[in-house]
Amino acid sequence: MELQGKIIAVLPERSGVSARGEWKSQSFVIETHDSFPRKMVFDVFGADRLARFNIQMGQEVSVSFDIDAHEYNGRWFNNIRAFDVRLVDPNTVAAGPIPPAAAAVAPTAAPAAEAPFPPKQDDQNNSDDLPF
C-alpha cells in the first residue's frame, strides 16, 4: 500500500538487543492532504533503512508500507511497517491533480441540445432531402 503526505511528527528512536543482534526502530506520523486529512503512524525498522530514508519533520513523502497484526495477551494490534519512503516535490502537491470525487462533480461542457431523433415527416410528402 502507499500513502502520500507530510511528516508531522518524528517519535524517539527505539533500540535494543535480540537473539539476532542489535536493532533500531523509529515511528513517524504522516498527514494526507485530502479534504478531510487522515493521519497514520508508521514504523521504519533497521538502522540501514533509517539512515537511507533520512526522514525529517515537515517533509513531503510517499510511503510504501505493509500492514500486519499481532496478538498480545488476548488483544490485537496493527503494525504498519514502511519498506520504502521517497521524497515528493512539495510544488507538485500544491498544484496536484483534481481528486476523482471532485472531477466527477466538476461541470463539463454539455453537447448542444438536439432532438434524439429527426422530426417525423408527413406520409404524403415523401420527398427525400438527403444531400447525397
C-alpha positions as CSV (number, residue, x, y, z in Angstrom):
1,M,0.0,0.0,0.0
2,E,1.1,3.6,-0.5
3,L,0.2,6.9,1.1
4,Q,1.4,10.4,0.3
5,G,1.5,13.3,2.7
6,K,3.5,15.5,5.1
7,I,5.6,14.2,8.1
8,I,4.0,16.0,11.1
9,A,5.7,14.1,14.0
10,V,9.0,12.2,14.5
11,L,8.9,10.0,17.5
12,P,12.0,9.0,19.5
13,E,14.2,6.2,18.2
14,R,14.0,2.8,19.9
15,S,16.8,0.3,20.1
16,G,17.6,-3.0,21.8
17,V,19.3,-6.3,21.5
18,S,17.6,-9.5,20.5
19,A,18.8,-13.1,19.8
20,R,19.6,-11.9,16.2
21,G,21.6,-8.9,17.4
22,E,21.1,-5.2,17.9
23,W,18.1,-3.5,16.3
24,K,16.7,0.1,15.8
25,S,13.3,1.3,15.0
26,Q,11.6,4.7,14.8
27,S,8.0,5.8,14.3
28,F,6.8,8.7,12.2
29,V,3.3,10.3,11.7
30,I,2.2,11.3,8.2
31,E,-0.9,13.5,7.4
32,T,-2.6,13.4,4.0
33,H,-3.8,16.4,2.0
34,D,-7.3,15.2,1.5
35,S,-10.3,17.4,2.1
36,F,-10.6,15.5,5.4
37,P,-6.9,14.9,6.3
38,R,-6.0,11.5,7.7
39,K,-3.1,10.7,9.9
40,M,-1.1,7.4,10.1
41,V,1.8,6.4,12.3
42,F,4.3,4.0,10.6
43,D,7.5,2.4,11.7
44,V,10.8,2.1,10.0
45,F,12.8,-0.9,11.2
46,G,16.5,-1.2,10.9
47,A,19.4,1.2,11.2
48,D,20.2,0.9,7.5
49,R,16.7,1.9,6.4
50,L,16.6,4.8,9.0
51,A,19.8,6.2,7.5
52,R,18.8,5.6,3.9
53,F,15.3,7.2,4.2
54,N,16.6,10.1,6.5
55,I,13.0,11.2,7.3
56,Q,12.7,14.7,8.6
57,M,9.9,16.7,10.1
58,G,7.9,18.7,7.5
59,Q,9.0,16.6,4.5
60,E,6.5,15.7,1.8
61,V,6.9,11.9,1.3
62,S,5.3,8.9,-0.4
63,V,5.4,5.9,2.0
64,S,5.1,2.3,0.8
65,F,4.1,0.1,3.6
66,D,2.8,-3.3,4.7
67,I,0.1,-3.8,7.3
68,D,0.2,-6.8,9.7
69,A,-1.4,-7.6,13.1
70,H,-0.2,-9.4,16.1
71,E,-1.9,-10.7,19.3
72,Y,-0.6,-9.9,22.8
73,N,-2.5,-11.0,26.0
74,G,-5.7,-11.6,24.0
75,R,-5.7,-8.2,22.3
76,W,-4.8,-7.5,18.7
77,F,-2.6,-4.7,17.5
78,N,-1.9,-3.4,14.0
79,N,1.7,-2.9,12.8
80,I,2.3,-0.6,9.9
81,R,5.9,-1.0,8.7
82,A,7.4,1.1,5.8
83,F,9.6,-0.6,3.3
84,D,10.2,2.4,1.1
85,V,10.0,6.2,1.7
86,R,10.5,8.6,-1.2
87,L,10.6,12.4,-1.1
88,V,7.9,14.2,-3.1
89,D,8.3,17.6,-4.6
90,P,6.1,20.0,-2.5
91,N,5.3,22.1,-5.6
92,T,3.5,19.2,-7.2
93,V,1.4,18.6,-4.1
94,A,0.1,22.2,-4.0
95,A,-0.9,22.1,-7.7
96,G,-1.8,18.4,-7.6
97,P,-4.4,16.7,-9.8
98,I,-8.1,17.1,-9.2
99,P,-9.2,14.2,-7.0
100,P,-11.6,11.7,-8.7
101,A,-14.5,12.7,-6.5
102,A,-14.1,16.4,-7.4
103,A,-13.7,15.5,-11.1
104,A,-17.0,13.7,-11.1
105,V,-18.8,16.8,-9.7
106,A,-16.9,19.3,-11.9
107,P,-19.1,20.8,-14.6
108,T,-18.4,19.7,-18.2
109,A,-19.3,21.2,-21.5
110,A,-22.7,19.8,-22.4
111,P,-23.3,19.0,-26.1
112,A,-25.7,21.2,-27.9
113,A,-29.3,20.3,-27.3
114,E,-30.6,18.1,-30.1
115,A,-33.6,16.0,-30.6
116,P,-32.8,12.4,-30.1
117,F,-34.5,11.5,-33.5
118,P,-35.1,13.5,-36.6
119,P,-38.6,15.1,-36.9
120,K,-41.2,12.8,-38.3
121,Q,-42.1,13.6,-41.9
122,D,-45.6,13.5,-43.3
123,D,-46.5,10.3,-45.1
124,Q,-47.9,12.4,-48.0
125,N,-44.7,14.4,-48.5
126,N,-42.3,11.5,-49.3
127,S,-39.6,13.7,-50.7
128,D,-36.0,12.7,-49.9
129,D,-34.0,15.7,-48.7
130,L,-30.7,13.9,-48.3
131,P,-27.7,15.8,-49.7
132,F,-26.1,12.6,-51.2
